Each structure stands twice: as structure tokens, then as C-alpha cells.
Amino acid sequence: MSERSVLTICAILTIAIFVLDASLSIGFLVSVLYVIPLLICIWSPRRRTNFLVAGVTSFLTIVVIPHKPPGDILIPLFNRPVSLLVIWTLTILFDLFLTERRRAERALQESQEDLNFAQIVSKTGSWRLDLMTNELLWSDETYHIFGIPRGTPMTYELFLSRIHPDDRDTVDKSWQAALHGAPYDIEHRVIVNGDIVWVQEKAVLEFDKDGALRSGFGTVQDITERKRAREALQDSQQMLQLVLDTIPQRVIWKDRDGRFLGANRAAALDAGLSDPKEMVGLTDHDMAWSGTADLYQADDREIMSSGRPKLDFVEPQLQSDGRLLWIQTSKVPLRDARGNVIGVLVTYGDITERKNLEEALKRSNAELQQFAYVSSHDLQEPLRMIISYLTLLERKYKDKLDAQAQEYIRTAVEGGMRMRALINDLLEYSRIDTMAKPFAPVDMNEVLEAAIENLKVSIEENDADIQAAPLPTIIADRTQMIQVIQNLVGNAIKFRGAERPRIQISATQDAREWTFAVKDNGIGMSPEYKDKIFQMFQRLHSREEYPGTGVGLAIAKKIVEQHGGRIWVESEEGRGSTFYFTVSKARRKERDDQTKSP
């Protein structure tokens, strides 16, 4: 019975009481006075206020309008005021009851709306199967996901008709298995308006004690976007693997426990495997290079603990068959999205052949340097004898020789002296490698002072003005740095112009190296000779104009390159020259490493 029906009955009872309890005219008047506010109370949404109006009207009617004695009323147990009080009390109580029910219904409706909205947002529908009532209920979102009009009576055949033909048999078998107690959690495709939609279905079924299905509840989620993202990720990973497999460089990535997470084909072939997937889960101890596995894993742990990469270093790789390979390796820590180190990435290349060639070239250079040193040293003795005998000949027979003969002897002596200077320069050039010392901190201000002291006579004779900015301390061979500075300052004095020689020495730096500059106001040179002057025995002027062997700048170039730097000149003819050379800031250990290499 509805709320309005009950209240209408209350109104009729009120009318009946007054019609039976009063004369016709008074009963009609009282009925009107009661029914009008009561009808307003029934049909108006502001019912509480109208109840108050009806109550006040009832009170006035009872007090003002006369009525029969209590013994004459048709309701023996109650007089009129008591009857009205009972009716109105019941009416108010029933109104309160209905109000609470409306609130509960409204809350349930809002909850259902929230659930529907949540399903729309999450693209997740639901269904419920109740065999007791033989009902299969789908949520609105489930209808939407399958592209079926809302409210359509559902059957299992209609459900299967929406499944992609290639997935239909799999879905049917999964559902039949679920009816016998198997879990139901599958992904499959659905055809909706000609488009393919991926869904994930889950269900929980309830069985009775005999194993018969009683009820079930399930969810259906549209995972098309997630599936496409997963497929795009797989395509990207396959493309990356394809790229990695085409490069000759070996690539491996490991977790924190040293287990391989992946590799490229070149690394797998080194390990004696045909497919990189076979390496997943293994460690260096399981590989062909197990002989050096402890060395590799120690490096990995250091890199993961420090979080710093280790780049371009040479290390051995001992194969299980006893062969020793040499590889050039770089390792960097692997990090997750939060920056935590989760493993290490390793790239390396086999440089065994190059290493063997370098060793052969080193031995050849060493033999050649030794030969040049020995040859130069052996040439010194006969040359010294020739010069000595020519000098004695000139002294003893000076008065007996004519001017032409004396000129011949003088020319021969000068030629011998030039040859001795050339041999000395060759010896100096050969000693750059053999006489080199380990690199150590070197104060370039002290190097400049030593070079100036060695050039003291030349500086004084030419009245040279040498200015230097504060110079840094670098990692180098002190003796060789003196040779470079002395050679450049000496050349600036030698190739002076008409003005007093002015020489400026300075240094600048960047993140990787120091750059030194030696600037002069000398005769300069044409830019076309800027490379030629660093070659052995290359001269731009005759010996009569400027003495020398043409070896000095070649020595400077070789020393600078030994320090991992480069040397060049900027010059214009008649406007002076500026020689630059660089020295790396990092300590270089190649020379020490060479002595340790087999």
C-alpha cells in the first residue's frame, strides 16, 4: 500500500467520525475543516508543516464547535478528541516510517549510480547468475562492453555470438571447465560493431554440496588500451632486440645477483649459445668465460654499490678451452624509474687481434728505437774522429794550405758538426719513449723556470722579454715538459723579427684538458706550412739564415701526443706566431698498463 493511500484512508476515517458524531450541518462543516488541510498534507511535498496546520484546525474545532454528550457518540470507547488524537498519531508515525524508507531507497539508488559510474570509468562491467530464480543480470557497462542493447534478455548463445571466432572455442572450453570447479580468468576478443575489443573476464561460482551450480558472480573489463600498449611495448622490445642483434658489439644486462636478464646475439655466440634467450637466468660462471667470472662479478658489484659507470677499460677473457682473449668493456648501472640501481649493463668488443697488432707494433718500434739509438751512438765515434783529424789538419798545415784548401777543411768541419747535432737530435727523439718516466704532478711554473735557465744565454743575447701568467700543476713527465717549453720558447727567440722578442706564456682549461699557449712577435709563417713544420727534418729557412736540424718541433709533437694531447700553430707571415698544445687533466696510465700487458 502506498503512502498516499494510507493518508487518504486517515482522511476518510476523520470525515466518518464527524459525520456520525454531529448533526449534518455541523458534521459537514467539521469535515471540510479537517479534510482540506489533510488533503494538502497528503499531496504537498512540505508535509510536516501541513500536519501542524491540520492539528491546529482540529484543536479549534474540538474546543469551539459543540458536540453531543459522550454517552451518545457511536464509538463507545472513545470520545471525539481521543479518536482524532489516535488517528493523527498513527498518521504521523506512518509518515516518519515512510520518510526513512524513502531515504534508504534514495541512498540505495545513489549507491547504484555510483557503482554504475565507477564501472564506466574503470571500463569494468559485472554480472550475476542466480539459478534459484533462474536470473542472469548484467550491469549497464557489461551491455556496453559487449555492444548489446541494455535490457536485452541474455542467453549463453548470445554471449558466445559476440566472441571473436578465433577465441570462441577457447572461451567455451574455459567456461565448461569453470562449471566443474576450474578457475575462470581469461582474456579474449569481442566483436563490437565490426571493431575488435579485448576483454578480461573473471568469475566466482558457488556450488552446493552435491556439486551443482547455485550462483555466480563475474566481472568483464575492457583491456583494449592496455593490450595495445602491451603489444606496442613488445613490438618496441623486438625492434630493440633486432637492432642489438645486428651490431658486432656484445651487449649483456644483469640483475643485482649477477643473473643475465638479456643479451644480444653476438654475446650469445661468444657464450657458445645460438639464442640470447638461453642466457636468461644464467651467470658468468655458466658461460664459456667462466675462468674470469670472479673478476667480472667483482667489477659488477663495485659499479652497483658506487652507482658510477666504468668505461672503455681493457680486461682479459679466459675461455674454457684455455684461450686468452682481450676485450674492451664499458659497464653502467641499471636503474629503475625511481633511480634505484637494479643491475648492470655491460657492452664489450673483442680486441684480441688489435691487441696482438699493438704488441707487435710496440716490439717493432722498440727494436727500431733501439736500432736508431745504437746506430746514432755508433756513428758518433767515427764522426768525432773525422772532425778531430780535420781540425788537427787545419791547425798543423794552416800555413802550408792556400785559402781554398782551408775553406774545404772548414766546410767539412761544419758539415761534421751539423751531422753530430743531427745525430744528437735523433738520439733525443728515440729517447722520448725509452727514457720516459712515470707521470706525476708537475708544476708548470717550475718547468718554465728550468727552460728559461737553459736558454739564459740566448735570452740575454737577444734581450728577449718573457712574460707568463700563473701556470697550473698537471700530471706529466717533468723532463719532457721542459723539452717542449724550451723548444717553443727557443724557436720564438730564434725566429725573431726586427723588434725585441716578446714572448707570452699562458694556460686555459676546460672540463677535460689544459691548453697552453706560447705567443711571440717574430717573423711568423704562411698558414700553408702549419702542418709541415711538425714533420721530421722539415725546414722553412736555410741554415745560413736560421741554424737547426728541423727535428725540434717533431720532438715536441711526439712528447705532447705521449701525454694524450695535440699541438698546433696559428700564424701569419710577419705578424708572429702562437703555438698551442694540450695536456689531459686525467692521470694517464697507458705506459704503466703497457708494461703489465703480456
C-alpha positions as CSV (number, residue, x, y, z in Angstrom):
1,M,0.0,0.0,0.0
2,S,1.4,3.4,-1.0
3,E,1.9,6.3,1.4
4,R,-0.8,8.4,-0.2
5,S,-3.3,5.6,0.1
6,V,-2.8,5.3,3.8
7,L,-3.1,9.0,4.4
8,T,-6.3,9.1,2.3
9,I,-7.8,6.4,4.4
10,C,-6.9,8.5,7.5
11,A,-8.8,11.4,5.9
12,I,-11.9,9.3,5.2
13,L,-11.9,8.0,8.8
14,T,-11.8,11.6,10.1
15,I,-14.7,12.5,7.9
16,A,-16.7,9.5,9.1
17,I,-16.2,10.3,12.8
18,F,-17.5,13.8,12.4
19,V,-20.4,12.8,10.1
20,L,-21.6,10.2,12.6
21,D,-20.8,12.3,15.7
22,A,-22.6,15.6,14.7
23,S,-25.6,16.9,13.0
24,L,-25.5,17.1,9.2
25,S,-24.7,20.7,9.0
26,I,-22.1,20.7,11.8
27,G,-20.6,17.4,10.5
28,F,-20.3,18.8,7.0
29,L,-18.6,22.0,8.4
30,V,-16.2,20.0,10.5
31,S,-15.5,17.6,7.7
32,V,-14.5,20.5,5.5
33,L,-12.3,22.0,8.2
34,Y,-10.5,18.7,8.6
35,V,-10.3,17.3,5.1
36,I,-9.0,20.4,3.3
37,P,-5.7,20.6,5.4
38,L,-5.4,16.9,5.4
39,L,-5.6,16.7,1.6
40,I,-3.0,19.5,1.4
41,C,-0.9,17.4,3.8
42,I,-1.2,14.3,1.6
43,W,-0.3,15.9,-1.7
44,S,2.1,18.7,-0.7
45,P,5.8,17.9,-0.5
46,R,6.1,20.1,2.6
47,R,4.1,17.6,4.7
48,R,5.4,18.4,8.2
49,T,4.2,22.0,8.0
50,N,0.7,20.9,6.8
51,F,0.4,18.4,9.7
52,L,0.9,21.3,12.0
53,V,-1.9,23.2,10.2
54,A,-4.3,20.2,10.4
55,G,-3.5,19.8,14.1
56,V,-4.3,23.4,15.0
57,T,-7.5,23.2,13.0
58,S,-8.5,20.0,14.9
59,F,-7.9,21.7,18.2
60,L,-10.0,24.7,17.4
61,T,-12.8,22.5,16.1
62,I,-12.9,20.4,19.2
63,V,-12.9,23.5,21.5
64,V,-15.2,25.8,19.6
65,I,-17.8,23.5,17.9
66,P,-20.3,21.9,20.4
67,H,-20.8,18.2,20.4
68,K,-23.0,15.6,21.9
69,P,-22.5,14.2,25.3
70,P,-20.0,11.3,25.5
71,G,-22.8,8.8,26.1
72,D,-24.4,9.5,22.7
73,I,-21.4,9.0,20.4
74,L,-21.4,6.0,18.1
75,I,-17.9,5.0,19.2
76,P,-18.4,3.8,22.7
77,L,-14.8,3.6,23.9
78,F,-13.5,6.9,22.7
79,N,-14.8,10.4,22.6
80,R,-14.1,12.6,19.6
81,P,-10.8,14.2,20.8
82,V,-9.4,10.8,21.7
83,S,-10.3,9.4,18.3
84,L,-8.8,12.3,16.5
85,L,-5.6,12.0,18.6
86,V,-5.2,8.3,17.7
87,I,-5.8,8.8,14.0
88,W,-3.4,11.7,13.7
89,T,-0.7,10.0,15.8
90,L,-0.9,6.9,13.6
91,T,-0.7,9.2,10.5
92,I,2.4,11.0,11.8
93,L,4.2,7.7,12.8
94,F,3.5,6.2,9.4
95,D,4.8,9.4,7.7
96,L,8.0,9.1,9.6
97,F,8.4,5.5,8.7
98,L,7.9,6.2,5.0
99,T,10.3,9.1,5.2
100,E,13.1,6.8,6.4
101,R,12.2,4.3,3.8
102,R,12.5,6.9,1.1
103,R,15.9,7.9,2.5
104,A,17.1,4.3,2.3
105,E,15.7,3.9,-1.2
106,R,17.5,7.2,-2.2
107,A,20.8,6.1,-0.7
108,L,20.5,2.7,-2.5
109,Q,19.8,4.5,-5.8
110,E,22.8,6.8,-5.3
111,S,24.9,3.8,-4.4
112,Q,23.8,2.1,-7.6
113,E,24.5,5.2,-9.6
114,D,28.0,5.5,-8.1
115,L,28.6,1.8,-8.9
116,N,27.5,2.3,-12.5
117,F,29.7,5.4,-12.8
118,A,32.7,3.5,-11.3
119,Q,32.2,0.7,-13.8
120,I,32.0,3.2,-16.7
121,V,35.2,4.9,-15.5
122,S,37.1,1.7,-15.0
123,K,35.5,0.1,-18.1
124,T,34.6,-2.9,-15.9
125,G,31.1,-4.5,-16.0
126,S,29.6,-7.1,-13.8
127,W,27.1,-9.9,-14.0
128,R,25.2,-12.1,-11.5
129,L,23.7,-15.6,-12.1
130,D,21.1,-16.9,-9.7
131,L,19.8,-20.4,-10.6
132,M,17.3,-20.3,-7.7
133,T,15.4,-17.6,-9.5
134,N,16.7,-18.5,-12.9
135,E,18.0,-14.9,-13.5
136,L,21.1,-13.7,-15.3
137,L,21.6,-10.0,-14.6
138,W,24.1,-7.8,-16.5
139,S,25.2,-4.3,-15.4
140,D,24.9,-1.4,-17.9
141,E,28.6,-1.4,-18.5
142,T,28.6,-5.1,-19.4
143,Y,26.0,-4.4,-22.0
144,H,28.0,-1.5,-23.3
145,I,31.3,-3.6,-23.5
146,F,29.6,-6.3,-25.5
147,G,27.7,-3.9,-27.6
148,I,24.3,-5.3,-26.7
149,P,21.3,-3.0,-26.1
150,R,20.5,-2.6,-22.4
151,G,17.8,-4.8,-21.1
152,T,18.2,-7.5,-23.9
153,P,17.4,-10.9,-22.4
154,M,20.7,-12.7,-22.1
155,T,21.5,-16.2,-23.2
156,Y,24.7,-18.1,-23.3
157,E,24.4,-18.4,-27.1
158,L,24.0,-14.6,-27.5
159,F,27.1,-14.2,-25.3
160,L,29.2,-16.6,-27.5
161,S,28.0,-14.9,-30.7
162,R,29.9,-11.7,-29.6
163,I,33.2,-13.6,-29.1
164,H,35.8,-13.4,-31.8
165,P,35.5,-16.6,-33.9
166,D,39.2,-17.5,-33.3
167,D,38.6,-17.2,-29.5
168,R,35.1,-18.7,-29.2
169,D,36.2,-22.3,-28.7
170,T,38.7,-21.3,-26.1
171,V,36.1,-19.3,-24.1
172,D,33.6,-22.1,-24.3
173,K,36.0,-24.7,-23.0
174,S,37.1,-22.3,-20.2
175,W,33.5,-21.8,-19.1
176,Q,32.7,-25.5,-19.2
177,A,35.8,-26.2,-17.1
178,A,34.7,-23.5,-14.6
179,L,31.4,-25.3,-14.3
180,H,33.4,-28.2,-12.9
181,G,35.4,-26.1,-10.4
182,A,38.3,-24.7,-12.5
183,P,39.2,-21.0,-12.1
184,Y,37.7,-18.7,-14.7
185,D,40.2,-15.9,-15.6
186,I,40.7,-15.4,-19.3
187,E,41.5,-12.7,-21.9
188,H,39.8,-12.8,-25.3
189,R,38.5,-10.7,-28.1
190,V,34.9,-9.4,-28.7
191,I,33.5,-8.1,-31.9
192,V,31.6,-4.9,-31.3
193,N,30.2,-3.0,-34.3
194,G,32.9,-4.5,-36.5
195,D,35.7,-3.5,-34.1
196,I,37.9,-5.8,-32.0
197,V,37.7,-5.2,-28.3
198,W,39.9,-7.1,-25.8
199,V,38.3,-8.1,-22.5
200,Q,39.4,-9.8,-19.4
201,E,36.8,-12.0,-17.7
202,K,36.8,-13.3,-14.1
203,A,34.2,-15.3,-12.3
204,V,33.5,-16.9,-8.9
205,L,30.9,-19.7,-9.0
206,E,29.1,-21.2,-6.0
207,F,28.2,-24.9,-5.9
208,D,26.0,-26.8,-3.5
209,K,27.2,-29.9,-1.5
210,D,26.3,-32.1,-4.5
211,G,28.5,-30.1,-6.8
212,A,25.6,-28.4,-8.7
213,L,25.9,-24.8,-9.6
214,R,23.8,-22.5,-7.4
215,S,25.0,-19.0,-8.4
216,G,27.9,-17.0,-9.8
217,F,29.3,-13.5,-9.9
218,G,31.7,-12.2,-12.5
219,T,33.4,-9.1,-14.0
220,V,34.2,-8.1,-17.5
221,Q,36.9,-5.4,-18.1
222,D,37.7,-3.7,-21.4
223,I,41.5,-4.0,-21.6
224,T,41.9,-2.9,-25.2
225,E,44.1,0.1,-24.4
226,R,46.2,-2.0,-22.0
227,K,46.5,-4.7,-24.6
228,R,47.5,-2.3,-27.3
229,A,50.1,-0.7,-25.0
230,R,51.5,-4.2,-24.2
231,E,51.7,-5.1,-27.9
232,A,53.4,-1.8,-28.6
233,L,55.9,-2.5,-25.9
234,Q,56.5,-6.0,-27.2
235,D,57.0,-4.5,-30.7
236,S,59.4,-2.0,-29.3
237,Q,61.3,-4.7,-27.4
238,Q,61.5,-6.9,-30.5
239,M,62.8,-3.9,-32.5
240,L,65.4,-3.1,-29.9
241,Q,66.5,-6.8,-29.8
242,L,66.7,-6.8,-33.6
243,V,68.9,-3.7,-33.5
244,L,71.1,-5.2,-30.8
245,D,71.4,-8.4,-32.7
246,T,72.7,-6.6,-35.8
247,I,75.6,-4.8,-34.1
248,P,79.0,-6.5,-33.6
249,Q,79.4,-5.1,-30.1
250,R,78.4,-7.5,-27.3
251,V,75.6,-6.4,-25.0
252,I,74.5,-8.0,-21.7
253,W,72.4,-6.8,-18.9
254,K,72.2,-8.5,-15.4
255,D,70.3,-8.2,-12.2
256,R,71.8,-7.4,-8.8
257,D,72.6,-11.1,-8.2
258,G,74.6,-11.4,-11.4
259,R,72.0,-13.3,-13.4
260,F,71.6,-12.5,-17.0
261,L,68.3,-10.6,-17.8
262,G,69.1,-10.5,-21.6
263,A,71.8,-10.2,-24.2
264,N,72.2,-9.8,-27.9
265,R,73.2,-12.5,-30.4
266,A,76.9,-11.6,-30.5
267,A,77.2,-12.1,-26.8
268,A,75.3,-15.4,-27.0
269,L,77.6,-16.6,-29.7
270,D,80.6,-15.7,-27.5
271,A,78.9,-17.9,-24.8
272,G,78.6,-20.8,-27.2
273,L,74.8,-20.4,-27.5
274,S,72.6,-19.9,-30.5
275,D,69.8,-17.8,-28.9
276,P,70.2,-14.9,-26.4
277,K,67.1,-16.3,-24.6
278,E,69.2,-19.3,-23.5
279,M,71.4,-16.9,-21.4
280,V,68.5,-15.6,-19.3
281,G,68.8,-16.8,-15.7
282,L,72.5,-17.9,-16.0
283,T,75.6,-16.2,-14.6
284,D,79.2,-15.6,-15.8
285,H,80.2,-18.9,-14.1
286,D,77.9,-20.7,-16.6
287,M,79.5,-19.1,-19.6
288,A,82.5,-20.0,-21.8
289,W,84.4,-17.3,-20.0
290,S,83.9,-18.8,-16.5
291,G,87.7,-18.5,-15.9
292,T,87.3,-14.8,-15.5
293,A,83.8,-14.8,-14.0
294,D,85.0,-13.7,-10.5
295,L,86.8,-10.7,-12.0
296,Y,83.7,-9.6,-13.9
297,Q,81.3,-10.1,-10.9
298,A,83.7,-8.1,-8.6
299,D,83.5,-5.2,-11.2
300,D,79.7,-5.5,-11.3
301,R,79.4,-5.3,-7.5
302,E,81.6,-2.2,-7.4
303,I,79.6,-0.4,-10.1
304,M,76.2,-1.3,-8.5
305,S,77.4,-0.2,-5.0
306,S,79.0,3.1,-6.2
307,G,76.4,3.9,-8.8
308,R,79.1,5.1,-11.1
309,P,79.9,3.7,-14.6
310,K,83.3,2.2,-15.7
311,L,84.0,3.0,-19.3
312,D,86.4,1.8,-22.0
313,F,88.7,-0.4,-20.0
314,V,90.7,-3.4,-21.3
315,E,90.4,-6.7,-19.5
316,P,91.1,-10.3,-20.2
317,Q,88.6,-13.0,-21.1
318,L,89.8,-16.5,-20.3
319,Q,87.9,-19.1,-22.3
320,S,87.0,-22.6,-21.1
321,D,89.4,-24.1,-23.7
322,G,92.3,-22.1,-22.3
323,R,92.4,-19.3,-24.9
324,L,93.0,-15.8,-23.6
325,L,91.1,-13.0,-25.3
326,W,91.3,-9.3,-24.7
327,I,88.1,-7.3,-24.6
328,Q,87.4,-3.5,-24.3
329,T,84.5,-3.1,-21.8
330,S,82.1,-0.5,-20.6
331,K,79.7,-1.0,-17.6
332,V,77.0,1.3,-16.4
333,P,74.5,0.8,-13.5
334,L,70.9,-0.1,-14.5
335,R,68.3,2.0,-12.7
336,D,64.5,1.7,-12.3
337,A,62.0,4.5,-12.6
338,R,62.8,5.7,-9.0
339,G,66.5,5.8,-9.6
340,N,67.4,2.7,-7.7
341,V,70.2,0.5,-9.0
342,I,68.7,-2.8,-10.1
343,G,71.6,-4.3,-12.1
344,V,74.4,-3.5,-14.6
345,L,74.6,-3.1,-18.3
346,V,77.7,-4.4,-20.0
347,T,79.0,-3.8,-23.5
348,Y,82.3,-5.1,-24.8
349,G,84.2,-5.8,-28.0
350,D,86.8,-8.4,-28.8
351,I,90.1,-6.5,-29.4
352,T,92.4,-9.5,-29.3
353,E,93.6,-9.1,-32.9
354,R,94.1,-5.3,-32.3
355,K,95.9,-6.1,-29.1
356,N,98.2,-8.5,-30.8
357,L,98.9,-6.0,-33.6
358,E,99.6,-3.3,-31.0
359,E,102.0,-5.6,-29.2
360,A,103.8,-6.4,-32.4
361,L,103.9,-2.8,-33.3
362,K,105.3,-2.0,-29.9
363,R,108.0,-4.6,-30.2
364,S,108.8,-3.3,-33.7
365,N,109.0,0.3,-32.5
366,A,111.2,-0.7,-29.6
367,E,113.5,-2.6,-31.9
368,L,113.6,0.3,-34.3
369,Q,114.2,2.8,-31.4
370,Q,117.0,0.6,-30.1
371,F,118.5,0.3,-33.6
372,A,118.3,4.1,-34.0
373,Y,119.9,4.6,-30.6
374,V,122.7,2.2,-31.3
375,S,123.3,3.4,-34.8
376,S,123.3,7.0,-33.7
377,H,125.7,6.1,-30.9
378,D,128.0,4.1,-33.2
379,L,128.0,7.0,-35.7
380,Q,129.2,9.4,-33.0
381,E,132.7,7.8,-32.7
382,P,133.8,7.8,-36.4
383,L,132.3,11.3,-36.8
384,R,134.2,12.6,-33.8
385,M,137.4,11.1,-35.3
386,I,136.7,12.8,-38.6
387,I,136.1,16.2,-37.1
388,S,139.2,15.8,-34.8
389,Y,141.5,14.9,-37.6
390,L,140.2,17.7,-39.8
391,T,140.7,20.2,-37.0
392,L,144.3,18.9,-36.5
393,L,144.9,19.1,-40.2
394,E,143.8,22.7,-40.3
395,R,146.0,23.6,-37.3
396,K,149.2,21.8,-38.5
397,Y,149.1,22.7,-42.1
398,K,147.4,26.1,-41.9
399,D,150.4,27.9,-43.2
400,K,151.1,25.5,-46.0
401,L,147.5,25.4,-47.3
402,D,146.1,28.0,-49.6
403,A,142.8,29.8,-48.9
404,Q,140.8,27.3,-51.0
405,A,142.1,24.3,-49.1
406,Q,141.4,26.0,-45.8
407,E,137.8,26.7,-47.0
408,Y,137.4,23.0,-47.8
409,I,138.6,21.9,-44.4
410,R,136.3,24.5,-42.7
411,T,133.3,23.3,-44.7
412,A,134.0,19.7,-43.9
413,V,134.3,20.5,-40.1
414,E,131.0,22.5,-40.2
415,G,129.3,19.6,-42.0
416,G,130.6,17.2,-39.4
417,M,129.3,19.5,-36.6
418,R,125.8,19.6,-38.3
419,M,125.8,15.9,-38.6
420,R,126.7,15.5,-34.9
421,A,123.8,17.8,-34.0
422,L,121.5,15.8,-36.2
423,I,122.6,12.6,-34.6
424,N,122.1,14.1,-31.2
425,D,118.6,15.1,-32.1
426,L,117.8,11.7,-33.4
427,L,119.0,10.2,-30.2
428,E,116.8,12.6,-28.3
429,Y,113.8,11.7,-30.5
430,S,114.4,8.0,-29.8
431,R,114.6,8.5,-26.1
432,I,111.1,10.0,-25.8
433,D,109.7,6.5,-25.3
434,T,112.6,4.6,-23.9
435,M,113.7,7.3,-21.4
436,A,110.2,8.4,-20.4
437,K,109.4,8.5,-16.7
438,P,106.0,7.7,-14.9
439,F,103.6,10.6,-14.9
440,A,103.5,12.6,-11.7
441,P,102.2,16.1,-10.6
442,V,104.3,18.7,-12.3
443,D,104.3,22.5,-11.6
444,M,104.5,24.2,-15.0
445,N,105.8,27.4,-13.3
446,E,108.9,25.4,-12.3
447,V,109.1,23.9,-15.8
448,L,109.1,27.3,-17.3
449,E,111.8,28.5,-14.9
450,A,114.0,25.5,-15.8
451,A,113.5,26.1,-19.6
452,I,114.4,29.8,-19.2
453,E,117.5,28.8,-17.2
454,N,118.6,26.5,-20.1
455,L,118.0,29.4,-22.6
456,K,119.7,32.0,-20.4
457,V,122.5,32.8,-22.9
458,S,120.1,33.1,-25.9
459,I,117.7,35.2,-23.9
460,E,120.4,37.7,-22.8
461,E,122.0,37.9,-26.3
462,N,118.6,38.8,-27.9
463,D,117.3,40.8,-24.9
464,A,114.1,38.7,-25.0
465,D,111.2,39.8,-22.8
466,I,109.3,36.7,-21.5
467,Q,106.0,37.2,-19.6
468,A,104.0,34.3,-18.1
469,A,100.6,34.1,-16.4
470,P,100.3,31.7,-13.4
471,L,100.5,28.2,-14.8
472,P,98.8,25.1,-13.4
473,T,100.1,21.8,-12.0
474,I,99.5,18.9,-14.4
475,I,100.1,15.2,-14.5
476,A,103.0,14.7,-16.8
477,D,106.7,13.8,-17.3
478,R,108.6,16.8,-16.0
479,T,111.7,16.4,-18.2
480,Q,109.6,16.1,-21.3
481,M,107.6,19.2,-20.4
482,I,110.8,21.1,-20.1
483,Q,111.8,19.9,-23.6
484,V,108.5,21.2,-25.1
485,I,108.6,24.6,-23.4
486,Q,112.3,25.1,-24.1
487,N,111.8,24.2,-27.8
488,L,108.8,26.6,-28.2
489,V,110.5,29.5,-26.4
490,G,113.8,28.8,-28.1
491,N,112.1,28.9,-31.5
492,A,110.3,32.2,-30.6
493,I,113.7,33.7,-29.8
494,K,115.4,32.2,-32.9
495,F,112.8,33.3,-35.4
496,R,112.6,36.9,-34.1
497,G,111.8,39.9,-36.2
498,A,113.4,43.3,-36.2
499,E,111.8,44.2,-32.9
500,R,112.9,43.0,-29.5
501,P,111.5,39.5,-28.9
502,R,108.4,39.5,-26.7
503,I,107.1,36.1,-25.6
504,Q,103.9,35.4,-23.6
505,I,103.1,32.0,-22.0
506,S,99.6,31.3,-20.7
507,A,97.2,28.4,-19.9
508,T,93.4,27.9,-20.1
509,Q,91.3,24.9,-19.2
510,D,88.0,23.1,-19.8
511,A,86.5,20.1,-18.2
512,R,88.9,17.7,-20.0
513,E,92.2,19.3,-20.5
514,W,94.7,22.2,-20.1
515,T,95.6,24.3,-23.2
516,F,99.0,26.1,-23.1
517,A,99.9,28.9,-25.5
518,V,103.3,30.4,-26.4
519,K,102.9,33.6,-28.3
520,D,105.6,35.7,-30.0
521,N,106.1,38.7,-32.1
522,G,108.5,37.0,-34.5
523,I,108.6,36.6,-38.3
524,G,105.6,34.3,-38.4
525,M,104.9,32.0,-41.3
526,S,102.4,31.3,-44.1
527,P,99.4,29.2,-42.9
528,E,100.2,26.6,-45.6
529,Y,103.2,25.5,-43.5
530,K,101.3,25.0,-40.2
531,D,101.4,21.2,-40.5
532,K,104.7,20.8,-42.4
533,I,106.8,22.3,-39.6
534,F,106.0,19.4,-37.2
535,Q,107.4,16.8,-39.5
536,M,111.0,15.4,-39.2
537,F,113.8,17.4,-40.9
538,Q,111.3,20.0,-42.3
539,R,112.8,23.5,-42.6
540,L,111.3,26.7,-43.9
541,H,114.6,28.6,-44.0
542,S,118.1,28.0,-45.0
543,R,120.8,27.0,-42.4
544,E,122.6,30.3,-43.2
545,E,119.5,32.3,-42.1
546,Y,118.5,30.1,-39.1
547,P,120.6,27.2,-37.8
548,G,119.0,24.0,-36.7
549,T,118.2,20.4,-37.8
550,G,114.4,20.6,-38.2
551,V,113.8,18.0,-35.5
552,G,112.8,20.1,-32.5
553,L,109.1,20.6,-33.3
554,A,108.8,16.9,-34.2
555,I,110.2,16.0,-30.8
556,A,107.7,18.4,-29.2
557,K,104.8,16.9,-31.2
558,K,105.7,13.4,-30.1
559,I,106.0,14.3,-26.4
560,V,102.6,16.1,-26.5
561,E,101.0,13.1,-28.1
562,Q,102.6,10.8,-25.5
563,H,100.6,12.9,-23.0
564,G,97.3,12.4,-24.8
565,G,97.3,15.9,-26.3
566,R,97.8,17.7,-29.6
567,I,99.9,20.6,-30.8
568,W,99.2,23.2,-33.5
569,V,100.1,26.7,-34.6
570,E,98.3,29.8,-35.6
571,S,100.4,32.3,-37.5
572,E,100.6,34.9,-40.3
573,E,103.7,35.9,-42.1
574,G,105.3,39.0,-40.5
575,R,102.8,39.0,-37.6
576,G,104.2,36.5,-35.2
577,S,103.0,33.0,-34.2
578,T,101.1,31.3,-31.3
579,F,101.9,27.7,-30.6
580,Y,99.3,25.7,-28.7
581,F,99.5,22.3,-27.0
582,T,97.1,20.4,-24.7
583,V,97.6,18.0,-21.8
584,S,94.7,15.9,-20.4
585,K,93.6,16.6,-16.8
586,A,93.1,12.9,-16.1
587,R,96.1,10.8,-15.0
588,R,97.0,8.6,-17.9
589,K,98.3,5.1,-17.2
590,E,98.8,3.7,-20.6
591,R,102.6,3.5,-20.2
592,D,102.2,1.6,-16.9
593,D,99.5,-0.7,-18.4
594,Q,101.7,-1.5,-21.4
595,T,104.4,-2.8,-19.0
596,K,101.8,-5.1,-17.3
597,S,100.3,-6.4,-20.6
598,P,101.5,-9.8,-21.8
